[in-house]
Amino acid sequence: MSHFTQVDFHTVRRVVFVCKGNICRSAYAHARARQLGLYTDSFGLEADALHADADAIQNATARQLDLSAHTPKAPHQLRLTETDLLAAMEPQQCLQLEKQYPNAQITLLGLWASPRRPYIHDPYGHGSRYFQACFSTIDSAVDCIAKNLIEAER
């Protein structure tokens, strides 16, 4: 799993967050990264919804992020380039991404959080308490990635 922290931040221009449905975790990470000024996008490996999850919208709003206009994307709706960093929520998603995009830089988002969380469980269908814990982990990880990108630009 340590190879998922081997990122060449000097080559990264966009961070693309990936989860299952692109309605909770990756949608939130995308919004948080955009708020920090990063060039970012997101998709879900099995995305088929029309909008973000209502509980995700409510819990993101409590953290001053608006997911109400988020439209989930499937992988084919995004043009990936060699300057993208794919940041997944679960180890299995990283393995799937490695098969689909063998030349991409891929990381496990939770490995950048403090404390490290190799698996950011899906909060879909869980209560606000779990959403807030999940979103706190994502905030920590996105902050760390943003700092690494800023440092690489120097």
C-alpha positions in Angstrom: 0.0 0.0 0.0 3.0 2.3 0.5 3.3 2.7 -3.3 0.1 4.8 -3.2 2.0 7.6 -1.4 4.7 7.7 -4.1 3.4 10.8 -5.9 5.4 13.1 -8.1 3.6 16.3 -7.1 5.8 18.3 -9.6 3.8 16.7 -12.4 0.3 17.0 -10.9 -1.9 19.7 -12.4 -5.3 18.3 -11.4 -6.5 16.1 -8.5 -9.4 13.8 -9.5 -11.2 12.2 -6.6 -12.7 8.8 -7.1 -15.3 6.7 -5.1 -18.1 4.4 -5.9 -21.0 6.7 -6.8 -19.6 10.2 -6.8 -22.5 11.3 -4.5 -20.8 11.6 -1.1 -17.0 11.2 -0.6 -15.5 12.2 -3.9 -18.1 14.9 -4.4 -17.2 16.3 -1.0 -13.4 16.0 -1.6 -13.8 17.8 -5.0 -15.7 20.7 -3.4 -13.1 21.0 -0.5 -10.2 20.9 -2.9 -11.9 23.5 -5.2 -12.4 25.7 -2.1 -8.6 25.5 -1.4 -7.9 26.7 -5.0 -6.9 23.4 -6.5 -7.7 22.4 -10.1 -9.9 19.4 -9.4 -12.7 17.0 -10.5 -14.3 13.8 -9.4 -16.0 10.7 -10.7 -17.6 7.5 -9.4 -16.6 4.1 -10.6 -20.3 3.1 -10.6 -21.9 6.5 -10.9 -25.5 6.5 -12.0 -27.2 9.1 -9.8 -28.4 12.5 -10.9 -27.2 14.5 -7.9 -25.3 14.3 -4.7 -26.8 12.4 -1.8 -29.2 14.5 0.3 -27.4 13.6 3.6 -24.0 14.5 2.0 -25.4 17.9 0.9 -26.7 18.5 4.4 -23.5 17.5 6.1 -21.3 19.4 3.6 -23.4 22.5 4.2 -22.7 22.2 8.0 -19.0 22.5 6.9 -19.6 25.5 4.6 -19.5 23.6 1.4 -22.3 23.5 -1.1 -22.9 20.2 -2.9 -26.4 21.0 -4.1 -25.3 21.7 -7.7 -23.0 18.6 -7.9 -23.7 16.3 -10.8 -22.1 12.8 -10.4 -19.9 11.7 -13.2 -18.9 8.3 -14.5 -15.3 7.6 -15.6 -16.1 7.9 -19.3 -17.4 11.5 -18.7 -13.9 12.8 -17.8 -10.9 13.1 -20.0 -7.9 12.1 -17.9 -4.3 13.2 -18.7 -0.9 12.2 -17.5 -0.9 15.3 -15.3 -3.9 14.0 -13.2 -3.6 12.5 -9.8 -6.4 10.0 -9.1 -7.2 9.9 -5.4 -9.4 7.0 -4.4 -11.2 6.3 -1.1 -10.6 2.5 -0.8 -7.7 0.2 -1.7 -9.9 -1.9 -4.0 -10.8 1.3 -6.0 -7.0 2.0 -6.4 -6.5 -1.5 -7.7 -9.4 -1.0 -10.2 -8.0 2.3 -11.3 -4.5 0.7 -11.8 -6.1 -1.8 -14.2 -8.2 0.9 -16.1 -5.4 3.6 -16.1 -2.1 1.8 -16.0 -0.1 5.0 -16.7 -1.9 7.2 -14.2 -0.6 8.4 -10.8 -2.9 6.9 -8.2 -3.1 7.5 -4.5 -5.2 6.4 -1.6 -6.7 9.6 -0.2 -6.8 8.5 3.4 -3.0 7.9 3.5 -2.7 11.7 3.4 -5.0 12.2 6.4 -3.9 12.6 10.0 -4.3 10.0 11.4 -3.8 7.9 8.3 -6.9 6.0 7.2 -6.2 3.6 4.3 -9.9 3.0 3.9 -12.4 5.9 4.0 -15.7 4.0 4.4 -18.7 5.2 2.4 -21.0 7.3 4.7 -24.0 6.7 2.4 -27.0 5.6 4.4 -25.3 6.4 7.7 -26.0 9.2 10.1 -24.6 12.7 10.4 -22.1 11.6 13.0 -20.4 9.2 10.5 -20.7 11.7 7.7 -18.8 14.3 9.8 -16.1 11.8 10.8 -15.7 10.9 7.1 -15.6 14.5 6.0 -13.0 15.3 8.7 -10.7 12.6 7.3 -11.2 13.9 3.8 -10.5 17.5 4.9 -7.3 16.4 6.6 -6.1 14.5 3.5 -7.1 17.2 1.0 -5.3 19.8 3.1 -2.1 17.7 3.0 -2.3 17.1 -0.7 -2.8 20.9 -1.2 0.3 21.6 0.9 2.3 19.1 -1.2 1.2 20.7 -4.4 2.0 24.2 -3.2 5.4 23.0 -2.0 6.1 21.3 -5.4 5.3 24.6 -7.2 8.2 26.4 -5.4 
